[in-house]
Amino acid sequence: MLERLSVGARLLVLSVTLLLAIAGSNLYLMRSLRQAVDKAQYADLTVSRIEIVQGVRAAFDSLRYWRADLAVSMLMLAERNADAAQQRLSQQLDDLSRFDPAAAASLKAETTGFERLAEQAVAAYTDDRRVIGNMLFAQARVHSIQADAQLDRLEQALAERERGARDAALRNEETARHVSILVVCASILLGIALTALVLRSILRPLRSLITAVRQIGSGNIAIAPAMPMHGELGEMAGALRLLRNGLEARARLEQETEHQRQVIRHAIESINEGFSLCDSEQRLILYNSYYRVLHRGVADRLADGVSFRELLRAALDSDVIAPAGPAANAWIARWLQENGPAGSPANSGDDAAIECRFGERWIRISERTTDDGGTVTVYSDITELKNRQFELEHATQVKSEFLANMSHELRTPLNAIIGYSQLLQEEAQDSGTTEGIADLRKIEVAGNHLLGLINSVLDLSKIEARRMEALIEPTDVPALVADVRLMIAPLIERNNNRLEVICAPDIASIDTDSAKLRQSLLNLLGNAAKFTRDGLIRLEVTRRGDGGTVFGVSDSGIGLTAAHIDNLFQPFSQADSSTTRRYGGTGLGLAITRSFIRLLGGDVTVVSTPGEGSTFTIELPPSADATSVREAVIS
């Protein structure tokens, strides 16, 4: 029957049986001990009551002595001591009344009668009436005898109760000890018998399982325990069968895995990029022939299990690898650290890569971290791409130089056209010929517009050609802001806008290029005026906590979407084609503004909500030496 139960159930039966026996014996022993304790407490209570009765007797004896025997010879002392004895007697009688009010009342009546007659007898003796005094003392002694008799009966009754309680407590303790010994002996015998049965029901099938495990461990996976089992042992037998099946499947999987490994090796060998795989300890465990070609200068170091750090150090020492740029240097430095490639592009959470030279080849190195902490590295040949990039950079440089030269060439005739149009307007006004003045003004406006565009192109070409210079000098910010306000006022009023200028009182002078800062503010305010109608445009200048200066230009115009902001600072770029058609412009102002501000060591940011307006913020660093002149290049 036990073999049909689980091991847990068998142990539970054994435990419950023993626990019930122990609990039963403990409960009986506790009950018996509780009764013995109650009897003992009752005996102690009885003893305390006997002490109270004895206290009553002692107080009454003292009262009787002082009221009778010494009352005549020592009258004053007898009265004081009798009063004290009376107080003690009253206290003792009050204590007695708490557990035997009837006896206390009877004793109180007798002692009161004795005291009253004794006082009368003392008074008779004092008046020299001895016969009456003797008679009164005789009557008082009757009360005294009755009080003594009551106290004797009360003491005897309490003593009998005390002896009975103690005898009962001793009997209960003796009985409990004998019963607990019998129960413990019976529990031990029952536990031994049940333990033997449970062990027999567990050990016999367990030996069969151990035999099967040994055979499977020795490689004989055809064996499995065939005897029927239940509970946990049956589950263990089932687990052994599953283990055997798993070992058979593992053997098949190892064959398939080896086949897949060969397929992967062939696939890696077939790609035209270098490939390597490092384990979590950054040791090389897999690479292809192209990787071997790239590292042919350290081919003697290439082997499965080699530390990639050591291989990289050897390649650097042998000039097999030449880093190109700070990103490559940082990548190499991280790999040469003791903690491996922590912080490498692969660990940065994106697809960042670095570029290095392997001999005459340009190689792009991309890394990814595997789930087990290893590193997969791909080496792509970008030699042709880099050559084209160099060619493109050279062409861009040539283009920028051409634009710079052409801008100078175009500005000369444009200035002449603008100057002649102004002269012709003056001559027409002087001669009274006003018919052509409007056309001449159109020529002047068109010339100024084209000159502004050429100047912007010239600035952009200088920036791209790395020829832009910055003159750092003390600049009065309030005065500069006032100049900007006067210069931008006509453009602000054109669309019926209002301009509000706020300059913090703690800003006086900063060291910067005043011309470039003024042009940047004019560009931002001009943009705000162009895209805002019947609205408010605000220029606010504040001081940062680190001493830097902040110029904020906000408007209530059409605003920008996130997609428009992404391309906002690109040359020749505006929000979209409809904006260009509606508002005009070349899209160079913001690009030049950001380049100017970065040249000054700051930056330009924008926050905008479509339909609610935009806020452009220029942040400049703390002022430099007031007398310094700095030349900087926009990268």
C-alpha positions in Angstrom: 0.0 0.0 0.0 2.9 2.4 0.8 4.4 1.8 -2.6 1.3 3.4 -4.2 2.0 6.6 -2.3 4.5 9.2 -3.2 7.7 9.6 -1.2 6.3 12.9 0.2 3.0 11.2 1.2 4.9 8.3 2.9 7.0 10.7 4.9 3.9 12.8 5.6 2.1 9.7 7.1 5.2 8.9 9.2 5.5 12.6 10.4 1.8 13.0 11.1 1.6 9.8 13.1 4.6 10.8 15.2 3.4 14.3 15.6 -0.1 13.2 16.7 1.4 10.9 19.3 3.7 13.7 20.6 1.0 16.3 20.4 -1.4 14.0 22.3 1.1 13.3 25.0 2.1 16.9 25.3 -1.6 18.0 25.5 -2.3 15.5 28.2 0.9 16.5 30.1 0.1 20.2 29.7 -3.5 19.6 31.0 -2.2 17.6 34.0 0.5 20.2 34.8 -2.1 23.0 34.4 -4.3 21.2 37.0 -1.3 20.7 39.3 -0.4 24.4 39.0 -4.0 25.4 39.7 -3.9 23.2 42.8 -0.6 24.6 43.9 -1.8 28.2 43.3 -5.0 27.4 45.3 -2.8 26.0 48.2 -0.7 29.2 48.1 -3.9 31.3 48.2 -5.1 29.2 51.2 -1.8 29.8 53.0 -2.1 33.5 52.4 -5.6 33.4 53.9 -4.3 31.5 56.9 -1.8 34.2 57.4 -4.6 36.8 57.3 -6.5 34.8 59.9 -3.4 34.6 62.1 -2.9 38.3 61.6 -6.5 38.8 62.9 -5.7 36.6 65.9 -2.5 38.5 66.7 -4.2 41.9 66.4 -7.1 40.7 68.6 -4.7 39.3 71.2 -2.8 42.6 71.3 -6.2 44.5 71.6 -7.3 42.2 74.4 -4.0 42.5 76.2 -4.0 46.3 76.2 -7.8 46.6 77.0 -7.8 44.2 79.9 -4.5 43.2 81.5 -2.7 46.6 81.6 -5.6 49.0 81.4 -5.6 49.9 85.2 -1.8 50.1 85.9 -0.8 51.8 82.6 -3.9 53.6 81.5 -2.4 56.1 79.0 0.0 53.6 77.3 -2.7 51.0 77.2 -5.1 53.4 75.4 -2.4 54.3 72.8 -1.5 50.7 72.2 -5.1 49.5 72.2 -5.9 52.1 69.5 -3.0 50.9 67.4 -4.1 47.3 67.9 -7.7 48.3 66.9 -6.4 49.8 63.7 -4.4 46.6 62.8 -7.4 44.4 63.7 -9.7 46.5 61.4 -7.2 46.2 58.5 -6.9 42.4 59.0 -10.7 42.0 59.2 -11.0 44.0 55.9 -8.5 41.6 54.3 -10.5 38.6 55.7 -13.8 40.0 54.4 -12.5 39.8 50.8 -12.6 36.0 50.8 -14.9 35.2 53.8 -17.2 38.1 54.5 -19.4 36.1 56.9 -16.6 35.1 59.2 -15.2 38.7 59.0 -18.6 40.1 60.0 -19.0 37.6 62.9 -15.4 38.3 64.2 -16.0 42.0 63.9 -19.1 41.8 66.0 -17.4 39.7 68.7 -14.3 42.0 68.9 -16.5 45.1 68.9 -18.5 43.7 71.8 -15.3 42.8 73.7 -13.8 46.2 73.2 -17.0 48.0 74.3 -17.3 45.9 77.5 -13.5 46.2 78.2 -13.7 50.0 77.9 -16.7 50.0 80.3 -14.8 47.7 82.8 -11.8 50.0 82.6 -14.0 53.0 83.4 -15.5 51.1 86.4 -12.1 50.3 87.7 -11.1 53.9 87.4 -14.2 55.0 89.4 -13.2 52.4 92.0 -16.2 50.2 91.2 -14.3 46.9 91.1 -17.3 44.6 91.4 -18.9 46.1 88.3 -15.6 46.1 86.5 -15.1 42.4 87.3 -18.6 41.7 86.0 -17.9 43.7 82.8 -14.6 41.9 82.2 -16.3 38.6 82.6 -18.8 39.5 79.9 -15.9 40.8 77.7 -14.1 37.4 78.1 -17.2 35.7 76.7 -16.8 37.6 73.4 -13.0 36.9 73.5 -13.6 33.2 73.9 -16.1 33.1 71.0 -13.7 35.1 68.8 -10.9 32.7 69.5 -13.2 29.7 68.8 -14.2 31.2 65.4 -10.5 31.9 64.5 -9.6 28.3 65.5 -12.3 26.9 63.3 -11.3 29.2 60.4 -7.6 28.3 60.6 -8.4 24.6 60.8 -10.7 24.7 57.7 -8.1 26.7 55.7 -5.3 24.3 56.8 -7.4 21.3 55.6 -8.0 23.0 52.2 -4.3 23.8 51.8 -3.3 20.2 52.5 -6.0 18.8 50.1 -4.9 21.1 47.3 -1.2 20.2 47.7 -2.0 16.4 47.8 -4.1 16.8 44.6 -1.3 18.6 42.9 1.2 15.9 43.8 -1.2 13.2 42.5 -1.8 15.0 39.2 2.0 15.4 38.6 2.6 11.8 39.4 -0.1 10.6 37.0 1.1 12.9 34.2 4.6 11.7 34.5 3.6 8.0 34.2 1.3 8.6 31.3 3.8 10.7 29.4 6.5 8.0 29.8 4.1 5.4 28.4 3.1 7.6 25.5 6.8 8.4 24.6 7.7 4.7 24.7 4.7 3.9 22.5 5.6 6.7 20.1 9.2 5.5 19.8 8.1 2.0 19.0 5.5 3.2 16.5 8.0 5.5 14.8 10.6 2.8 14.5 8.1 0.5 12.9 6.8 3.1 10.5 10.3 4.3 9.6 11.3 0.8 8.7 8.3 0.4 6.5 8.8 3.7 4.7 12.5 3.2 4.2 11.9 -0.3 2.8 9.3 1.2 0.3 11.8 3.8 -0.8 15.1 2.1 -0.9 14.1 -1.0 -2.9 13.0 1.0 -6.0 15.8 3.5 -5.4 18.4 0.8 -5.8 16.9 -0.1 -9.1 17.1 3.5 -10.3 20.8 3.8 -9.1 21.6 0.7 -11.2 19.9 2.2 -14.2 21.8 5.5 -13.8 25.1 3.8 -13.6 24.5 1.8 -16.8 23.3 5.0 -18.6 26.4 6.8 -17.3 28.6 4.1 -18.6 27.2 4.6 -22.1 24.6 1.9 -22.2 21.7 4.2 -23.1 19.5 1.2 -24.1 18.8 0.5 -20.4 15.9 2.0 -18.5 14.1 1.0 -15.2 11.3 -1.3 -16.2 9.7 -1.9 -12.8 6.4 0.0 -12.2 6.8 2.9 -9.8 4.6 5.6 -8.4 5.1 9.1 -7.1 8.5 10.8 -7.2 10.3 7.5 -7.9 8.0 7.0 -10.9 8.9 10.5 -12.0 12.6 9.7 -11.6 12.2 6.6 -13.7 10.4 8.7 -16.3 13.2 11.2 -16.2 15.8 8.5 -16.8 13.8 7.4 -19.8 13.8 11.0 -21.0 17.5 11.3 -20.3 18.2 8.2 -22.4 16.0 9.6 -25.2 17.8 13.0 -24.8 21.2 11.4 -25.1 20.1 9.6 -28.3 18.8 12.9 -29.6 22.0 14.7 -28.5 24.1 12.3 -30.5 22.0 13.0 -33.6 22.1 16.7 -32.9 25.9 16.7 -32.6 26.1 15.1 -36.0 23.7 17.7 -37.4 25.6 20.5 -35.6 28.9 19.5 -37.0 27.3 19.5 -40.5 25.9 23.0 -39.8 29.2 24.2 -38.6 30.8 23.1 -41.8 28.1 24.8 -43.8 28.7 28.0 -41.8 32.4 27.8 -42.4 31.9 27.4 -46.1 29.4 30.3 -46.1 31.8 32.6 -44.2 34.6 31.7 -46.5 32.4 32.6 -49.5 31.8 36.2 -48.5 34.1 38.9 -49.8 34.5 40.6 -46.4 36.6 39.8 -43.4 34.8 38.1 -40.6 35.8 37.2 -37.0 34.0 35.9 -33.9 35.4 36.2 -30.4 33.9 34.5 -27.3 33.0 36.3 -24.1 36.6 36.2 -23.0 37.5 38.0 -26.3 39.4 35.0 -27.7 39.3 34.4 -31.5 37.2 31.3 -32.2 36.1 31.8 -35.9 37.4 33.7 -38.8 37.6 33.4 -42.6 40.3 33.5 -45.2 39.8 37.2 -46.1 40.4 38.0 -42.4 43.6 36.0 -42.7 44.6 38.0 -45.8 44.1 41.3 -43.9 46.4 40.0 -41.1 49.0 38.3 -43.2 51.7 40.3 -41.5 50.9 38.5 -38.2 49.8 35.2 -39.7 52.0 33.3 -37.2 49.8 34.7 -34.4 46.5 33.6 -36.1 45.1 30.5 -34.3 41.8 29.5 -32.7 41.7 30.7 -29.1 44.3 33.5 -29.5 43.5 36.6 -27.5 42.2 39.3 -29.9 43.9 41.9 -27.7 47.3 40.3 -28.3 46.6 39.9 -32.0 45.7 43.6 -32.3 48.8 44.7 -30.4 51.0 42.6 -32.7 49.3 44.0 -35.8 49.9 47.5 -34.6 53.5 46.8 -33.8 54.0 45.3 -37.3 52.2 48.2 -39.0 49.6 45.8 -40.3 46.9 48.2 -39.0 47.1 52.0 -39.1 44.3 53.8 -37.3 42.6 56.7 -39.2 41.1 59.3 -37.0 40.2 59.7 -33.4 37.3 57.1 -33.6 39.8 54.4 -34.7 42.3 55.4 -32.0 39.6 55.2 -29.4 38.4 51.8 -30.7 42.0 50.4 -30.5 42.6 51.9 -27.0 39.4 50.3 -25.7 40.4 46.9 -27.2 43.8 47.1 -25.5 42.3 47.7 -22.1 42.1 44.8 -19.7 38.3 44.7 -19.9 38.2 44.1 -23.6 36.0 46.1 -26.0 33.9 47.8 -23.4 32.5 51.0 -24.9 33.3 50.0 -28.4 30.9 50.9 -31.2 29.3 47.5 -30.9 28.5 48.2 -27.3 27.1 51.7 -28.0 23.7 50.3 -29.1 23.9 51.4 -32.7 25.6 50.4 -36.0 28.6 52.8 -35.6 31.8 51.7 -37.2 35.4 52.9 -37.5 37.8 53.0 -40.3 41.4 51.8 -40.4 44.1 51.2 -43.0 45.4 47.7 -43.7 48.4 48.4 -46.0 47.0 50.1 -49.1 43.4 49.2 -48.2 40.8 51.2 -46.4 38.8 48.9 -44.1 35.5 49.7 -42.4 35.3 47.7 -39.1 31.8 47.0 -37.7 31.1 45.2 -34.4 28.2 43.6 -32.7 27.9 41.9 -29.3 26.3 38.5 -29.2 23.9 37.3 -26.6 26.6 35.3 -24.8 28.9 38.3 -24.5 31.0 37.5 -27.6 31.9 39.9 -30.4 31.2 39.6 -34.1 33.4 41.8 -36.3 33.0 42.5 -40.0 35.8 44.0 -42.1 34.5 45.7 -45.3 36.9 47.0 -48.0 36.0 50.7 -48.6 39.1 51.6 -50.5 37.2 52.6 -53.7 34.6 54.5 -51.6 37.4 56.4 -49.7 39.1 57.3 -53.0 35.8 58.7 -54.3 35.3 60.6 -51.0 38.7 62.2 -51.4 37.9 63.2 -54.9 34.5 64.6 -53.8 36.2 66.6 -51.0 38.7 68.0 -53.5 35.9 68.9 -55.9 34.0 70.6 -53.0 37.1 72.6 -52.2 37.5 73.7 -55.8 33.8 74.6 -56.0 34.0 76.7 -52.8 37.1 78.5 -54.1 35.3 79.1 -57.4 32.2 80.5 -55.7 34.4 82.7 -53.5 36.2 84.1 -56.5 33.0 84.5 -58.6 31.2 86.2 -55.7 33.9 88.9 -55.7 33.7 89.2 -59.4 29.9 89.6 -59.3 29.8 92.1 -56.5 31.8 94.7 -58.4 29.3 95.1 -61.3 26.4 94.8 -58.9 27.7 97.6 -56.8 28.1 99.7 -60.0 24.5 98.9 -61.0 23.1 99.9 -57.6 25.3 103.0 -57.5 24.2 104.1 -61.1 20.5 103.5 -60.2 20.8 105.7 -57.2 22.5 108.4 -59.3 19.9 108.2 -62.0 17.2 108.6 -59.4 18.8 111.7 -58.0 19.2 113.2 -61.5 15.6 112.4 -62.3 14.4 114.1 -59.2 16.6 117.1 -59.8 15.4 117.4 -63.5 11.8 116.8 -62.6 11.6 113.7 -64.7 9.8 111.4 -62.4 8.4 108.8 -64.9 11.4 106.5 -64.6 12.1 106.8 -60.9 9.9 103.8 -60.0 11.7 101.6 -62.5 15.1 102.8 -61.2 14.0 101.9 -57.6 13.1 98.4 -58.8 16.6 98.1 -60.3 18.1 99.3 -57.0 15.9 96.8 -54.9 16.7 93.9 -57.3 20.4 94.8 -57.2 20.5 94.9 -53.4 18.6 91.6 -53.2 21.1 90.0 -55.6 24.0 91.5 -53.7 22.6 90.1 -50.4 22.3 86.6 -52.1 25.9 86.9 -53.4 27.2 87.9 -50.0 25.5 84.9 -48.4 27.0 82.6 -51.1 30.4 84.3 -50.4 30.0 83.6 -46.7 29.0 80.1 -47.3 31.9 79.5 -49.6 34.3 80.9 -47.1 32.9 78.6 -44.5 33.2 75.5 -46.7 36.7 76.6 -47.8 37.7 77.0 -44.1 38.6 80.6 -44.7 36.1 82.3 -42.4 37.7 84.4 -39.7 36.4 85.7 -36.3 37.5 89.0 -34.7 37.0 88.8 -31.0 36.7 92.1 -29.3 34.7 93.7 -26.4 31.1 94.2 -27.6 28.5 96.4 -25.9 25.5 94.1 -25.9 22.8 96.7 -25.2 24.1 99.0 -27.9 24.3 96.1 -30.4 20.7 95.1 -29.5 19.6 98.7 -30.1 21.3 98.7 -33.5 19.6 95.4 -34.5 16.3 96.8 -33.4 16.6 99.9 -35.6 17.9 97.9 -38.6 15.1 95.3 -38.4 12.2 97.7 -37.6 11.1 98.2 -41.3 11.0 94.5 -41.9 9.1 93.9 -38.7 6.5 96.5 -39.6 6.0 95.2 -43.2 3.7 92.4 -42.0 2.2 94.5 -39.2 4.2 92.7 -36.4 5.3 94.1 -33.0 8.9 93.7 -31.8 9.6 93.4 -28.1 13.2 93.6 -26.9 14.2 92.5 -23.4 17.9 92.8 -22.3 18.8 91.6 -18.8 20.3 94.4 -16.7 23.4 92.3 -15.7 24.6 92.1 -19.3 26.9 94.9 -20.3 29.8 93.7 -22.5 31.0 90.4 -23.9 34.0 89.4 -25.9 32.8 88.2 -29.3 32.7 89.1 -33.1 30.1 91.9 -33.0 29.6 91.8 -36.8 28.8 88.1 -37.0 26.6 88.2 -33.9 24.7 91.2 -35.4 24.3 89.4 -38.7 23.1 86.3 -36.9 20.4 88.2 -34.9 19.3 90.0 -38.0 18.9 86.7 -39.9 16.8 85.2 -37.1 14.6 88.3 -36.7 14.3 88.5 -40.4 13.0 84.9 -40.6 10.6 85.6 -37.7 9.3 88.7 -39.5 8.9 86.9 -42.8 6.9 84.0 -41.4 4.7 86.0 -38.9 1.8 88.3 -39.7 0.0 90.5 -37.2 1.9 88.9 -34.4 4.5 89.4 -31.7 8.3 88.9 -32.2 10.5 88.9 -29.1 14.3 89.3 -28.7 15.4 88.4 -25.1 19.0 88.5 -23.9 19.8 86.7 -20.6 22.9 85.5 -18.7 23.5 81.8 -18.0 24.7 80.4 -14.7 28.2 79.7 -16.0 28.6 83.3 -17.3 27.5 82.5 -20.9 25.1 84.7 -22.8 21.8 83.5 -24.3 19.9 85.3 -27.2 16.4 84.1 -27.7 14.3 85.0 -30.8 10.6 83.9 -30.6 7.7 84.5 -32.8 4.0 83.6 -33.1 4.2 82.6 -36.7 3.5 79.5 -38.7 5.9 77.2 -36.7 7.8 74.1 -37.9 7.2 70.4 -37.7 9.9 67.9 -36.4 10.6 66.8 -40.0 11.2 70.4 -41.1 13.6 71.1 -38.1 15.8 68.2 -39.1 16.9 69.9 -42.4 16.4 73.5 -41.2 20.1 74.4 -40.9 21.2 72.8 -44.2 22.3 75.3 -47.0 19.6 76.1 -49.6 17.0 74.3 -47.5 13.6 75.6 -46.3 10.7 73.9 -44.6 9.2 72.7 -48.0 8.7 73.9 -51.5 5.4 75.6 -50.7 7.2 77.8 -48.1 9.7 78.9 -50.7 7.0 79.8 -53.2 4.9 81.7 -50.6 7.6 83.5 -48.6 10.6 83.4 -50.9 14.2 83.2 -49.7 17.3 81.1 -50.5 17.6 79.0 -47.4 21.1 80.3 -46.6 20.4 82.5 -43.6 20.0 79.9 -40.9 22.9 77.8 -42.3 25.2 80.8 -42.2 23.9 81.8 -38.7 24.7 78.5 -37.2 28.1 78.5 -38.8 28.8 82.0 -37.4 27.7 81.1 -33.9 29.7 77.8 -33.9 32.7 79.8 -35.1 32.2 82.0 -31.9 32.2 78.8 -29.8 28.4 78.6 -29.3 25.4 76.9 -31.0 21.9 77.6 -32.2 18.9 75.5 -31.3 15.2 75.7 -32.2 12.0 74.7 -30.5 8.8 75.0 -32.5 5.1 74.0 -32.6 3.2 74.1 -35.9 0.7 76.9 -35.9 2.0 78.4 -32.7 5.4 79.8 -33.5 9.1 79.1 -33.0 11.9 80.0 -30.7 15.5 80.2 -31.9 18.2 80.3 -29.1 21.8 81.4 -29.5 24.1 80.4 -26.7 27.6 81.9 -26.5 30.2 80.8 -24.0 31.6 83.1 -21.3 33.7 86.0 -22.6 37.3 85.5 -23.6 40.2 88.0 -23.2 38.9 91.3 -24.2 42.0 92.2 -26.4 42.4 88.8 -28.1 41.9 88.2 -31.8 41.0 84.7 -32.7 40.9 83.0 -36.1 38.7 79.9 -36.2 37.6 77.5 -38.9 34.2 75.8 -39.2 34.6 72.1 -39.4 
